[in-house]
Amino acid sequence: MTSFKSFFKQRTVKFFVIVFASFLLLSNIAVYGFSKYQYEREQKRQLDNYKTMMVHLLTMESEAIAVTYTEHFYHTQGIFIAYYDELDNLVYVTEEAPKIDEKINLYDNEGLLIGSVIFDSQNSILGNELSFGLIILNSFSFILFLVFLQLLYWYLNSWYNLLEKDLMHIGKKGDGFNFSDLEAVSVHMLELIESERRIREYQKEYVKVLAHDIKTPLTVIRAYVEGMALGKIEFSEEVMNDLINEVKFLDKMVPKFMQQSSDFNQAKQNIKPIIESIISRLNEVFKTKEIAVVSLVDDYNLNISYIDISRIVENLLFNAFHYTDLKGKINIKLSADDHNLIITDNGIGMDEETYCMIKQGPYRSEEAYLYNKKGSGMGLQIVFEIIERLGYKIDFETKINQGTKITIKFK
């Protein structure tokens, strides 16, 4: 696994070194090959010109002039030459004698041998210039490479510092990124973190809601059991079926939370049967305090999930039940014309300070605690959350010892 630092400061530089060295090597091979080809052509041209001039001078002029020309050729071209006559006698040799022994014969127009020369161009001015030129070219290329490498290292180092800054900034809120793709990674990471945070909050909330929802069937079962224990309720097949239904309701509740069943899906439905079913289920609970429940429920279609309307009605009815005295009264009215649900009780009510505290979060006053020691204050918070999420409105009319009227406006 390669780090960004290793990639920028080592591997990238190494890659460019290899590429440049390879390019320099190939360039040298290409230049050397082309230069060698051009040098050999020029060398052959010089030899041909020298031979042609020597034949001309030896046949048309004199040997002395041919020797003078050879001496001049040596000084201008830097080629070592030795001249022999037709009898193979050495006539002239340059200051520096040729280092090769190969002789080249000279013939006149009739094909007669008129002399020979040794033409040593190994150390000619042209050859020296070529070698010197290659040395200068390679030296310049090497210096250019060092300068380029230094600039590359500085460039990569400056960009790595920006990259390192961005890497340290990933997962933090705020602007200041130099690389847009790393900013996109950071935004995605923040979204994942926020999503995980919301999931954890939902899980905590669902646990609280589930614990609170379980109270309803447990309260119904408890009411039946206590009623039978006190002799107020006779055990019958109907009572047994009610208890079995409550146990089944408990058994299905957890899987509904885990699998998010259709009860959680928002759909347009008539909420009258749901409300009447809840009132019927809680009938034995109300009897434990001899509370009279008066309901006036219209058929009313509402776009809401089964679980949401159930929680609203159950929590409000249980609050009315817990904080209403013996032989009290609870009224439930669902008006299709007014598009609202009204639940009224003649219980202990609450003052303005208690109501404000409840709106801020789970809260129970001392009076509420005296009436129901096991309450948590979560019931109303669940109702508030549903009302806010669905865009409804909820109004409270309440006074100490004069009861409470709660109105939920669906439109």
C-alpha atoms as a printed R data frame, in Angstrom:
    type eleno elety resid chain resno       x       y       z
1   ATOM     1    CA   MET     A     1   0.000   0.000   0.000
2   ATOM     2    CA   THR     A     2   1.397   3.396  -1.045
3   ATOM     3    CA   SER     A     3   0.963   6.593   0.964
4   ATOM     4    CA   PHE     A     4   0.366   9.946  -0.694
5   ATOM     5    CA   LYS     A     5   3.669  11.172   0.709
6   ATOM     6    CA   SER     A     6   5.540   8.249  -0.816
7   ATOM     7    CA   PHE     A     7   3.713   8.745  -4.104
8   ATOM     8    CA   PHE     A     8   4.404  12.453  -4.361
9   ATOM     9    CA   LYS     A     9   7.916  12.708  -2.915
10  ATOM    10    CA   GLN     A    10   9.471   9.413  -3.943
11  ATOM    11    CA   ARG     A    11   7.654   7.452  -6.584
12  ATOM    12    CA   THR     A    12   6.764  10.429  -8.762
13  ATOM    13    CA   VAL     A    13  10.330  11.772  -8.692
14  ATOM    14    CA   LYS     A    14  11.687   8.294  -9.334
15  ATOM    15    CA   PHE     A    15   9.291   7.880 -12.238
16  ATOM    16    CA   PHE     A    16  10.396  11.143 -13.844
17  ATOM    17    CA   VAL     A    17  14.070  10.296 -13.270
18  ATOM    18    CA   ILE     A    18  13.617   6.997 -15.078
19  ATOM    19    CA   VAL     A    19  11.618   8.639 -17.876
20  ATOM    20    CA   PHE     A    20  14.138  11.453 -18.331
21  ATOM    21    CA   ALA     A    21  17.154   9.091 -18.182
22  ATOM    22    CA   SER     A    22  15.487   6.832 -20.741
23  ATOM    23    CA   PHE     A    23  14.697   9.821 -22.953
24  ATOM    24    CA   LEU     A    24  18.285  11.071 -22.621
25  ATOM    25    CA   LEU     A    25  19.688   7.651 -23.510
26  ATOM    26    CA   LEU     A    26  17.446   7.287 -26.537
27  ATOM    27    CA   SER     A    27  18.269  10.850 -27.602
28  ATOM    28    CA   ASN     A    28  21.995  10.109 -27.355
29  ATOM    29    CA   ILE     A    29  21.614   6.940 -29.385
30  ATOM    30    CA   ALA     A    30  19.594   8.805 -32.015
31  ATOM    31    CA   VAL     A    31  22.023  11.768 -32.128
32  ATOM    32    CA   TYR     A    32  25.061   9.475 -32.179
33  ATOM    33    CA   GLY     A    33  23.622   7.344 -34.981
34  ATOM    34    CA   PHE     A    34  22.671  10.355 -37.083
35  ATOM    35    CA   SER     A    35  25.993  12.094 -36.389
36  ATOM    36    CA   LYS     A    36  27.982   8.954 -37.228
37  ATOM    37    CA   TYR     A    37  26.106   8.633 -40.497
38  ATOM    38    CA   GLN     A    38  26.705  12.282 -41.358
39  ATOM    39    CA   TYR     A    39  30.356  12.036 -40.239
40  ATOM    40    CA   GLU     A    40  31.013   9.008 -42.439
41  ATOM    41    CA   ARG     A    41  29.420  10.768 -45.411
42  ATOM    42    CA   GLU     A    42  31.516  13.885 -44.821
43  ATOM    43    CA   GLN     A    43  34.637  11.761 -44.334
44  ATOM    44    CA   LYS     A    44  34.036   9.978 -47.646
45  ATOM    45    CA   ARG     A    45  33.372  13.309 -49.361
46  ATOM    46    CA   GLN     A    46  36.669  14.708 -48.013
47  ATOM    47    CA   LEU     A    47  38.573  11.638 -49.166
48  ATOM    48    CA   ASP     A    48  37.003  11.727 -52.612
49  ATOM    49    CA   ASN     A    49  37.733  15.437 -52.975
50  ATOM    50    CA   TYR     A    50  41.336  14.967 -51.795
51  ATOM    51    CA   LYS     A    51  41.947  12.044 -54.189
52  ATOM    52    CA   THR     A    52  40.439  13.945 -57.110
53  ATOM    53    CA   MET     A    53  42.581  17.019 -56.407
54  ATOM    54    CA   MET     A    54  45.774  14.948 -55.926
55  ATOM    55    CA   VAL     A    55  45.257  13.121 -59.216
56  ATOM    56    CA   HIS     A    56  44.683  16.454 -60.944
57  ATOM    57    CA   LEU     A    57  47.755  18.092 -59.409
58  ATOM    58    CA   LEU     A    58  50.035  15.110 -60.022
59  ATOM    59    CA   THR     A    59  49.007  14.780 -63.670
60  ATOM    60    CA   MET     A    60  48.408  18.412 -64.618
61  ATOM    61    CA   GLU     A    61  50.775  20.289 -62.302
62  ATOM    62    CA   SER     A    62  53.716  19.021 -60.256
63  ATOM    63    CA   GLU     A    63  54.422  16.851 -57.288
64  ATOM    64    CA   ALA     A    64  55.584  19.869 -55.284
65  ATOM    65    CA   ILE     A    65  52.207  21.544 -55.695
66  ATOM    66    CA   ALA     A    66  50.499  18.259 -54.674
67  ATOM    67    CA   VAL     A    67  52.641  18.165 -51.507
68  ATOM    68    CA   THR     A    68  51.781  21.810 -50.776
69  ATOM    69    CA   TYR     A    69  48.080  21.025 -51.183
70  ATOM    70    CA   THR     A    70  48.427  18.006 -48.846
71  ATOM    71    CA   GLU     A    71  50.115  20.168 -46.216
72  ATOM    72    CA   HIS     A    72  47.359  22.785 -46.507
73  ATOM    73    CA   PHE     A    73  44.703  20.088 -46.300
74  ATOM    74    CA   TYR     A    74  46.291  18.805 -43.106
75  ATOM    75    CA   HIS     A    75  46.255  22.237 -41.468
76  ATOM    76    CA   THR     A    76  42.645  22.988 -42.447
77  ATOM    77    CA   GLN     A    77  41.059  19.572 -41.859
78  ATOM    78    CA   GLY     A    78  43.368  18.081 -39.212
79  ATOM    79    CA   ILE     A    79  43.694  14.789 -41.114
80  ATOM    80    CA   PHE     A    80  46.993  12.875 -40.846
81  ATOM    81    CA   ILE     A    81  48.327  12.074 -44.349
82  ATOM    82    CA   ALA     A    82  51.333  10.280 -45.808
83  ATOM    83    CA   TYR     A    83  52.068  10.578 -49.577
84  ATOM    84    CA   TYR     A    84  54.041   7.962 -51.553
85  ATOM    85    CA   ASP     A    85  55.148   8.185 -55.218
86  ATOM    86    CA   GLU     A    86  54.496   5.548 -57.831
87  ATOM    87    CA   LEU     A    87  57.604   3.663 -56.657
88  ATOM    88    CA   ASP     A    88  56.249   3.578 -53.106
89  ATOM    89    CA   ASN     A    89  58.794   6.034 -51.821
90  ATOM    90    CA   LEU     A    90  57.625   8.272 -48.961
91  ATOM    91    CA   VAL     A    91  57.504  11.800 -50.352
92  ATOM    92    CA   TYR     A    92  55.646  13.663 -47.621
93  ATOM    93    CA   VAL     A    93  54.166  12.993 -44.212
94  ATOM    94    CA   THR     A    94  52.286  15.422 -41.968
95  ATOM    95    CA   GLU     A    95  53.681  16.634 -38.652
96  ATOM    96    CA   GLU     A    96  51.726  13.901 -36.969
97  ATOM    97    CA   ALA     A    97  52.039  10.697 -38.911
98  ATOM    98    CA   PRO     A    98  49.009   8.557 -39.673
99  ATOM    99    CA   LYS     A    99  48.285   5.831 -37.128
100 ATOM   100    CA   ILE     A   100  46.942   3.420 -39.731
101 ATOM   101    CA   ASP     A   101  48.733   1.492 -42.462
102 ATOM   102    CA   GLU     A   102  46.051   1.237 -45.128
103 ATOM   103    CA   LYS     A   103  47.179   2.846 -48.407
104 ATOM   104    CA   ILE     A   104  44.865   4.287 -51.031
105 ATOM   105    CA   ASN     A   105  46.194   4.134 -54.627
106 ATOM   106    CA   LEU     A   106  45.922   7.090 -56.972
107 ATOM   107    CA   TYR     A   107  45.407   6.475 -60.733
108 ATOM   108    CA   ASP     A   108  45.473   8.835 -63.674
109 ATOM   109    CA   ASN     A   109  42.823   8.973 -66.403
110 ATOM   110    CA   GLU     A   110  44.500   6.099 -68.242
111 ATOM   111    CA   GLY     A   111  44.480   3.903 -65.160
112 ATOM   112    CA   LEU     A   112  48.221   4.150 -64.441
113 ATOM   113    CA   LEU     A   113  49.390   4.213 -60.827
114 ATOM   114    CA   ILE     A   114  50.788   7.652 -60.029
115 ATOM   115    CA   GLY     A   115  51.082   7.346 -56.251
116 ATOM   116    CA   SER     A   116  49.340   6.375 -52.994
117 ATOM   117    CA   VAL     A   117  48.314   8.004 -49.718
118 ATOM   118    CA   ILE     A   118  47.474   7.021 -46.195
119 ATOM   119    CA   PHE     A   119  44.420   9.050 -45.163
120 ATOM   120    CA   ASP     A   120  43.917   8.928 -41.330
121 ATOM   121    CA   SER     A   121  40.822  10.959 -40.380
122 ATOM   122    CA   GLN     A   122  40.366   9.490 -36.909
123 ATOM   123    CA   ASN     A   123  41.558  12.647 -35.184
124 ATOM   124    CA   SER     A   124  40.224  15.129 -37.714
125 ATOM   125    CA   ILE     A   125  38.789  18.491 -36.716
126 ATOM   126    CA   LEU     A   126  35.345  17.258 -37.786
127 ATOM   127    CA   GLY     A   127  35.613  14.201 -35.499
128 ATOM   128    CA   ASN     A   128  36.816  16.307 -32.585
129 ATOM   129    CA   GLU     A   129  33.999  18.802 -33.116
130 ATOM   130    CA   LEU     A   130  31.488  15.975 -33.144
131 ATOM   131    CA   SER     A   131  32.838  14.452 -29.926
132 ATOM   132    CA   PHE     A   132  33.006  17.876 -28.262
133 ATOM   133    CA   GLY     A   133  29.453  18.617 -29.379
134 ATOM   134    CA   LEU     A   134  28.147  15.398 -27.856
135 ATOM   135    CA   ILE     A   135  29.913  16.175 -24.579
136 ATOM   136    CA   ILE     A   136  28.407  19.681 -24.489
137 ATOM   137    CA   LEU     A   137  24.954  18.335 -25.371
138 ATOM   138    CA   ASN     A   138  25.060  15.720 -22.604
139 ATOM   139    CA   SER     A   139  26.433  18.204 -20.064
140 ATOM   140    CA   PHE     A   140  23.688  20.694 -20.906
141 ATOM   141    CA   SER     A   141  21.067  17.935 -20.739
142 ATOM   142    CA   PHE     A   142  22.348  16.798 -17.335
143 ATOM   143    CA   ILE     A   143  22.307  20.352 -15.947
144 ATOM   144    CA   LEU     A   144  18.819  20.856 -17.377
145 ATOM   145    CA   PHE     A   145  17.740  17.580 -15.757
146 ATOM   146    CA   LEU     A   146  19.020  18.675 -12.330
147 ATOM   147    CA   VAL     A   147  17.220  22.011 -12.616
148 ATOM   148    CA   PHE     A   148  14.031  20.268 -13.775
149 ATOM   149    CA   LEU     A   149  14.292  17.734 -10.949
150 ATOM   150    CA   GLN     A   150  14.651  20.491  -8.376
151 ATOM   151    CA   LEU     A   151  11.671  22.367  -9.788
152 ATOM   152    CA   LEU     A   152   9.656  19.138  -9.907
153 ATOM   153    CA   TYR     A   153  10.489  18.338  -6.284
154 ATOM   154    CA   TRP     A   154   9.529  21.869  -5.215
155 ATOM   155    CA   TYR     A   155   6.307  21.686  -7.231
156 ATOM   156    CA   LEU     A   156   5.301  18.272  -5.882
157 ATOM   157    CA   ASN     A   157   6.225  19.250  -2.341
158 ATOM   158    CA   SER     A   158   4.040  22.381  -2.497
159 ATOM   159    CA   TRP     A   159   1.090  20.389  -3.854
160 ATOM   160    CA   TYR     A   160   1.650  17.646  -1.285
161 ATOM   161    CA   ASN     A   161   1.408  20.240   1.492
162 ATOM   162    CA   LEU     A   162  -1.970  21.294   0.092
163 ATOM   163    CA   LEU     A   163  -3.020  17.646  -0.197
164 ATOM   164    CA   GLU     A   164  -1.915  16.934   3.370
165 ATOM   165    CA   LYS     A   165  -3.931  19.923   4.545
166 ATOM   166    CA   ASP     A   166  -7.009  18.586   2.731
167 ATOM   167    CA   LEU     A   167  -6.493  15.101   4.145
168 ATOM   168    CA   MET     A   168  -6.393  16.529   7.664
169 ATOM   169    CA   HIS     A   169  -9.596  18.461   6.888
170 ATOM   170    CA   ILE     A   170 -11.603  15.436   5.705
171 ATOM   171    CA   GLY     A   171 -14.534  14.680   7.974
172 ATOM   172    CA   LYS     A   172 -14.641  18.215   9.388
173 ATOM   173    CA   LYS     A   173 -17.235  20.830   8.593
174 ATOM   174    CA   GLY     A   174 -16.268  24.008   6.778
175 ATOM   175    CA   ASP     A   175 -14.731  25.117   3.508
176 ATOM   176    CA   GLY     A   176 -11.073  25.488   2.569
177 ATOM   177    CA   PHE     A   177 -10.397  22.459   0.382
178 ATOM   178    CA   ASN     A   178  -7.859  22.713  -2.430
179 ATOM   179    CA   PHE     A   179  -8.955  19.512  -4.200
180 ATOM   180    CA   SER     A   180 -12.596  19.223  -5.223
181 ATOM   181    CA   ASP     A   181 -12.580  15.407  -5.206
182 ATOM   182    CA   LEU     A   182 -11.319  15.338  -1.606
183 ATOM   183    CA   GLU     A   183 -13.998  17.879  -0.712
184 ATOM   184    CA   ALA     A   184 -16.570  15.518  -2.263
185 ATOM   185    CA   VAL     A   185 -15.130  12.651  -0.183
186 ATOM   186    CA   SER     A   186 -15.356  14.804   2.947
187 ATOM   187    CA   VAL     A   187 -18.963  15.783   2.189
188 ATOM   188    CA   HIS     A   188 -19.872  12.135   1.621
189 ATOM   189    CA   MET     A   189 -18.146  11.128   4.862
190 ATOM   190    CA   LEU     A   190 -19.984  13.844   6.793
191 ATOM   191    CA   GLU     A   191 -23.252  12.637   5.276
192 ATOM   192    CA   LEU     A   192 -22.472   9.076   6.390
193 ATOM   193    CA   ILE     A   193 -21.557  10.288   9.885
194 ATOM   194    CA   GLU     A   194 -24.731  12.345  10.076
195 ATOM   195    CA   SER     A   195 -26.772   9.431   8.748
196 ATOM   196    CA   GLU     A   196 -25.279   7.098  11.347
197 ATOM   197    CA   ARG     A   197 -25.963   9.689  14.064
198 ATOM   198    CA   ARG     A   198 -29.594   9.977  12.946
199 ATOM   199    CA   ILE     A   199 -29.953   6.183  12.846
200 ATOM   200    CA   ARG     A   200 -28.638   5.937  16.396
201 ATOM   201    CA   GLU     A   201 -31.013   8.679  17.521
202 ATOM   202    CA   TYR     A   202 -33.885   6.917  15.782
203 ATOM   203    CA   GLN     A   203 -32.919   3.670  17.464
204 ATOM   204    CA   LYS     A   204 -32.903   5.350  20.874
205 ATOM   205    CA   GLU     A   205 -36.197   7.029  20.098
206 ATOM   206    CA   TYR     A   206 -37.757   3.800  18.850
207 ATOM   207    CA   VAL     A   207 -36.668   2.009  22.012
208 ATOM   208    CA   LYS     A   208 -38.354   4.715  24.095
209 ATOM   209    CA   VAL     A   209 -41.465   4.644  21.935
210 ATOM   210    CA   LEU     A   210 -41.576   0.835  21.948
211 ATOM   211    CA   ALA     A   211 -41.245   0.777  25.733
212 ATOM   212    CA   HIS     A   212 -44.056   3.294  25.979
213 ATOM   213    CA   ASP     A   213 -46.280   1.485  23.465
214 ATOM   214    CA   ILE     A   214 -45.929  -1.763  25.385
215 ATOM   215    CA   LYS     A   215 -47.588  -0.058  28.340
216 ATOM   216    CA   THR     A   216 -50.965   0.000  26.599
217 ATOM   217    CA   PRO     A   217 -51.488  -3.774  26.250
218 ATOM   218    CA   LEU     A   218 -49.847  -4.349  29.644
219 ATOM   219    CA   THR     A   219 -52.224  -1.855  31.239
220 ATOM   220    CA   VAL     A   220 -55.209  -3.595  29.644
221 ATOM   221    CA   ILE     A   221 -54.001  -6.993  30.840
222 ATOM   222    CA   ARG     A   222 -53.340  -5.584  34.313
223 ATOM   223    CA   ALA     A   223 -56.846  -4.077  34.444
224 ATOM   224    CA   TYR     A   224 -58.392  -7.455  33.623
225 ATOM   225    CA   VAL     A   225 -56.227  -9.328  36.119
226 ATOM   226    CA   GLU     A   226 -56.816  -6.846  38.951
227 ATOM   227    CA   GLY     A   227 -60.527  -6.760  38.159
228 ATOM   228    CA   MET     A   228 -60.744 -10.526  38.382
229 ATOM   229    CA   ALA     A   229 -58.616 -10.547  41.538
230 ATOM   230    CA   LEU     A   230 -60.961  -8.046  43.206
231 ATOM   231    CA   GLY     A   231 -64.037  -9.885  41.982
232 ATOM   232    CA   LYS     A   232 -65.158  -6.994  39.800
233 ATOM   233    CA   ILE     A   233 -64.748  -8.989  36.592
234 ATOM   234    CA   GLU     A   234 -65.841 -12.559  36.082
235 ATOM   235    CA   PHE     A   235 -63.536 -14.778  34.057
236 ATOM   236    CA   SER     A   236 -65.282 -15.656  30.827
237 ATOM   237    CA   GLU     A   237 -64.511 -16.694  27.297
238 ATOM   238    CA   GLU     A   238 -64.815 -13.078  26.199
239 ATOM   239    CA   VAL     A   239 -62.303 -11.949  28.854
240 ATOM   240    CA   MET     A   240 -59.958 -14.771  27.884
241 ATOM   241    CA   ASN     A   241 -60.138 -13.763  24.196
242 ATOM   242    CA   ASP     A   242 -59.403 -10.148  25.119
243 ATOM   243    CA   LEU     A   243 -56.350 -11.225  27.123
244 ATOM   244    CA   ILE     A   244 -55.147 -13.476  24.284
245 ATOM   245    CA   ASN     A   245 -55.564 -10.609  21.795
246 ATOM   246    CA   GLU     A   246 -53.486  -8.301  23.996
247 ATOM   247    CA   VAL     A   247 -50.741 -10.940  24.272
248 ATOM   248    CA   LYS     A   248 -50.798 -11.363  20.485
249 ATOM   249    CA   PHE     A   249 -50.588  -7.607  20.114
250 ATOM   250    CA   LEU     A   250 -47.471  -7.610  22.293
251 ATOM   251    CA   ASP     A   251 -46.026 -10.497  20.320
252 ATOM   252    CA   LYS     A   252 -46.459  -8.635  17.023
253 ATOM   253    CA   MET     A   253 -45.247  -5.261  18.252
254 ATOM   254    CA   VAL     A   254 -41.477  -5.910  18.246
255 ATOM   255    CA   PRO     A   255 -41.385  -7.521  14.771
256 ATOM   256    CA   LYS     A   256 -43.349  -4.525  13.471
257 ATOM   257    CA   PHE     A   257 -40.598  -2.246  14.735
258 ATOM   258    CA   MET     A   258 -37.839  -4.461  13.327
259 ATOM   259    CA   GLN     A   259 -39.424  -4.994   9.915
260 ATOM   260    CA   GLN     A   260 -41.233  -1.644   9.559
261 ATOM   261    CA   SER     A   261 -44.542  -3.292   8.619
262 ATOM   262    CA   SER     A   262 -47.355  -1.652   6.675
263 ATOM   263    CA   ASP     A   263 -48.690  -0.212   9.943
264 ATOM   264    CA   PHE     A   264 -45.865   2.330   9.687
265 ATOM   265    CA   ASN     A   265 -46.710   3.316   6.097
266 ATOM   266    CA   GLN     A   266 -48.668   6.515   5.620
267 ATOM   267    CA   ALA     A   267 -51.898   5.918   3.682
268 ATOM   268    CA   LYS     A   268 -55.291   7.543   3.293
269 ATOM   269    CA   GLN     A   269 -57.722   5.643   5.524
270 ATOM   270    CA   ASN     A   270 -60.810   6.028   7.672
271 ATOM   271    CA   ILE     A   271 -59.556   6.596  11.204
272 ATOM   272    CA   LYS     A   272 -62.960   6.115  12.875
273 ATOM   273    CA   PRO     A   273 -62.600   2.283  13.227
274 ATOM   274    CA   ILE     A   274 -59.096   2.708  14.642
275 ATOM   275    CA   ILE     A   275 -60.257   5.144  17.318
276 ATOM   276    CA   GLU     A   276 -63.283   3.024  18.216
277 ATOM   277    CA   SER     A   277 -61.077  -0.065  18.466
278 ATOM   278    CA   ILE     A   278 -58.732   1.722  20.879
279 ATOM   279    CA   ILE     A   279 -61.638   2.918  23.028
280 ATOM   280    CA   SER     A   280 -63.000  -0.614  23.139
281 ATOM   281    CA   ARG     A   281 -59.603  -2.073  24.108
282 ATOM   282    CA   LEU     A   282 -59.208   0.431  26.949
283 ATOM   283    CA   ASN     A   283 -62.763  -0.015  28.229
284 ATOM   284    CA   GLU     A   284 -61.702  -2.283  31.113
285 ATOM   285    CA   VAL     A   285 -58.929   0.147  32.011
286 ATOM   286    CA   PHE     A   286 -61.446   2.999  32.319
287 ATOM   287    CA   LYS     A   287 -63.681   0.786  34.480
288 ATOM   288    CA   THR     A   288 -60.932   0.445  37.099
289 ATOM   289    CA   LYS     A   289 -61.552   4.109  37.997
290 ATOM   290    CA   GLU     A   290 -65.217   4.068  36.971
291 ATOM   291    CA   ILE     A   291 -64.484   6.711  34.362
292 ATOM   292    CA   ALA     A   292 -67.230   7.343  31.838
293 ATOM   293    CA   VAL     A   293 -66.068   7.626  28.238
294 ATOM   294    CA   VAL     A   294 -68.368   9.459  25.826
295 ATOM   295    CA   SER     A   295 -67.388   9.246  22.158
296 ATOM   296    CA   LEU     A   296 -68.765  10.992  19.131
297 ATOM   297    CA   VAL     A   297 -66.678   9.827  16.197
298 ATOM   298    CA   ASP     A   298 -67.430  10.630  12.545
299 ATOM   299    CA   ASP     A   299 -66.135   8.741   9.542
300 ATOM   300    CA   TYR     A   300 -63.064  10.662   8.485
301 ATOM   301    CA   ASN     A   301 -60.436   9.810   5.887
302 ATOM   302    CA   LEU     A   302 -56.952  10.949   6.807
303 ATOM   303    CA   ASN     A   303 -53.552  10.403   5.190
304 ATOM   304    CA   ILE     A   304 -51.776   8.883   8.184
305 ATOM   305    CA   SER     A   305 -50.217   5.599   9.243
306 ATOM   306    CA   TYR     A   306 -52.034   3.200  11.548
307 ATOM   307    CA   ILE     A   307 -49.263   3.379  14.135
308 ATOM   308    CA   ASP     A   308 -49.259   7.213  14.236
309 ATOM   309    CA   ILE     A   309 -53.006   7.681  14.785
310 ATOM   310    CA   SER     A   310 -52.960   4.850  17.338
311 ATOM   311    CA   ARG     A   311 -50.161   6.478  19.333
312 ATOM   312    CA   ILE     A   312 -51.875   9.855  19.302
313 ATOM   313    CA   VAL     A   313 -55.197   8.505  20.589
314 ATOM   314    CA   GLU     A   314 -53.741   5.988  23.069
315 ATOM   315    CA   ASN     A   315 -51.330   8.468  24.666
316 ATOM   316    CA   LEU     A   316 -53.928  11.207  24.992
317 ATOM   317    CA   LEU     A   317 -56.521   8.797  26.425
318 ATOM   318    CA   PHE     A   318 -54.033   7.351  28.915
319 ATOM   319    CA   ASN     A   319 -53.055  10.852  30.049
320 ATOM   320    CA   ALA     A   320 -56.719  11.675  30.547
321 ATOM   321    CA   PHE     A   321 -57.216   8.390  32.424
322 ATOM   322    CA   HIS     A   322 -54.187   8.794  34.725
323 ATOM   323    CA   TYR     A   323 -54.935  12.394  35.704
324 ATOM   324    CA   THR     A   324 -58.721  12.102  36.131
325 ATOM   325    CA   ASP     A   325 -60.286  11.280  39.497
326 ATOM   326    CA   LEU     A   326 -62.560   8.325  40.229
327 ATOM   327    CA   LYS     A   327 -65.884   8.512  38.458
328 ATOM   328    CA   GLY     A   328 -64.567  11.193  36.166
329 ATOM   329    CA   LYS     A   329 -65.495  11.744  32.551
330 ATOM   330    CA   ILE     A   330 -63.628  11.698  29.223
331 ATOM   331    CA   ASN     A   331 -65.133  12.982  25.947
332 ATOM   332    CA   ILE     A   332 -63.774  12.029  22.533
333 ATOM   333    CA   LYS     A   333 -64.997  13.817  19.441
334 ATOM   334    CA   LEU     A   334 -63.822  13.354  15.848
335 ATOM   335    CA   SER     A   335 -65.454  15.946  13.586
336 ATOM   336    CA   ALA     A   336 -65.331  15.438   9.827
337 ATOM   337    CA   ASP     A   337 -66.693  18.947   9.243
338 ATOM   338    CA   ASP     A   338 -64.203  20.697  11.514
339 ATOM   339    CA   HIS     A   339 -61.311  18.365  10.593
340 ATOM   340    CA   ASN     A   340 -60.239  17.941  14.172
341 ATOM   341    CA   LEU     A   341 -60.012  15.489  17.062
342 ATOM   342    CA   ILE     A   342 -60.955  16.737  20.538
343 ATOM   343    CA   ILE     A   343 -60.297  14.868  23.798
344 ATOM   344    CA   THR     A   344 -61.654  16.473  26.970
345 ATOM   345    CA   ASP     A   345 -61.375  15.392  30.597
346 ATOM   346    CA   ASN     A   346 -62.340  16.846  33.984
347 ATOM   347    CA   GLY     A   347 -59.059  15.866  35.623
348 ATOM   348    CA   ILE     A   348 -56.416  17.804  37.539
349 ATOM   349    CA   GLY     A   349 -55.449  20.070  34.603
350 ATOM   350    CA   MET     A   350 -52.198  22.047  34.628
351 ATOM   351    CA   ASP     A   351 -50.921  25.586  34.987
352 ATOM   352    CA   GLU     A   352 -49.129  27.659  32.315
353 ATOM   353    CA   GLU     A   353 -45.664  26.879  33.727
354 ATOM   354    CA   THR     A   354 -46.255  23.098  33.609
355 ATOM   355    CA   TYR     A   355 -47.575  23.346  30.045
356 ATOM   356    CA   CYS     A   356 -44.478  25.324  28.930
357 ATOM   357    CA   MET     A   357 -42.179  22.753  30.549
358 ATOM   358    CA   ILE     A   358 -43.994  19.888  28.822
359 ATOM   359    CA   LYS     A   359 -43.570  21.617  25.444
360 ATOM   360    CA   GLN     A   360 -39.801  21.676  25.990
361 ATOM   361    CA   GLY     A   361 -39.442  17.960  26.764
362 ATOM   362    CA   PRO     A   362 -40.542  15.123  29.082
363 ATOM   363    CA   TYR     A   363 -41.751  16.740  32.303
364 ATOM   364    CA   ARG     A   364 -44.060  15.845  35.169
365 ATOM   365    CA   SER     A   365 -45.255  18.202  37.883
366 ATOM   366    CA   GLU     A   366 -45.568  17.213  41.537
367 ATOM   367    CA   GLU     A   367 -49.344  16.965  41.188
368 ATOM   368    CA   ALA     A   368 -48.969  14.631  38.202
369 ATOM   369    CA   TYR     A   369 -46.531  12.466  40.141
370 ATOM   370    CA   LEU     A   370 -49.027  12.072  42.980
371 ATOM   371    CA   TYR     A   371 -51.664  10.810  40.545
372 ATOM   372    CA   ASN     A   372 -49.401   8.476  38.568
373 ATOM   373    CA   LYS     A   373 -46.044   7.566  40.076
374 ATOM   374    CA   LYS     A   374 -45.057   5.305  37.169
375 ATOM   375    CA   GLY     A   375 -45.401   7.899  34.386
376 ATOM   376    CA   SER     A   376 -42.402   9.188  32.411
377 ATOM   377    CA   GLY     A   377 -43.803  12.153  30.470
378 ATOM   378    CA   MET     A   378 -42.941  10.459  27.178
379 ATOM   379    CA   GLY     A   379 -46.567  10.096  26.039
380 ATOM   380    CA   LEU     A   380 -47.116  13.730  25.169
381 ATOM   381    CA   GLN     A   381 -43.649  13.994  23.587
382 ATOM   382    CA   ILE     A   382 -44.559  11.167  21.202
383 ATOM   383    CA   VAL     A   383 -47.765  13.007  20.311
384 ATOM   384    CA   PHE     A   384 -45.871  16.277  19.748
385 ATOM   385    CA   GLU     A   385 -43.364  14.543  17.472
386 ATOM   386    CA   ILE     A   386 -46.093  12.989  15.305
387 ATOM   387    CA   ILE     A   387 -48.077  16.226  15.102
388 ATOM   388    CA   GLU     A   388 -44.998  18.219  14.050
389 ATOM   389    CA   ARG     A   389 -43.842  15.597  11.532
390 ATOM   390    CA   LEU     A   390 -47.243  15.412   9.826
391 ATOM   391    CA   GLY     A   391 -47.779  19.175   9.838
392 ATOM   392    CA   TYR     A   392 -50.837  19.167  12.129
393 ATOM   393    CA   LYS     A   393 -51.546  21.560  14.991
394 ATOM   394    CA   ILE     A   394 -52.325  20.835  18.629
395 ATOM   395    CA   ASP     A   395 -53.965  23.213  21.096
396 ATOM   396    CA   PHE     A   396 -54.317  22.900  24.882
397 ATOM   397    CA   GLU     A   397 -57.022  24.491  27.014
398 ATOM   398    CA   THR     A   398 -56.326  23.637  30.629
399 ATOM   399    CA   LYS     A   399 -56.656  25.020  34.121
400 ATOM   400    CA   ILE     A   400 -55.737  23.633  37.508
401 ATOM   401    CA   ASN     A   401 -58.503  21.328  38.841
402 ATOM   402    CA   GLN     A   402 -60.746  22.181  35.891
403 ATOM   403    CA   GLY     A   403 -59.592  19.586  33.398
404 ATOM   404    CA   THR     A   404 -57.937  19.670  30.016
405 ATOM   405    CA   LYS     A   405 -59.188  20.029  26.466
406 ATOM   406    CA   ILE     A   406 -56.809  18.948  23.693
407 ATOM   407    CA   THR     A   407 -57.643  19.767  20.070
408 ATOM   408    CA   ILE     A   408 -55.722  18.334  17.146
409 ATOM   409    CA   LYS     A   409 -56.338  20.183  13.898
410 ATOM   410    CA   PHE     A   410 -55.717  18.047  10.843
411 ATOM   411    CA   LYS     A   411 -56.145  20.963   8.402
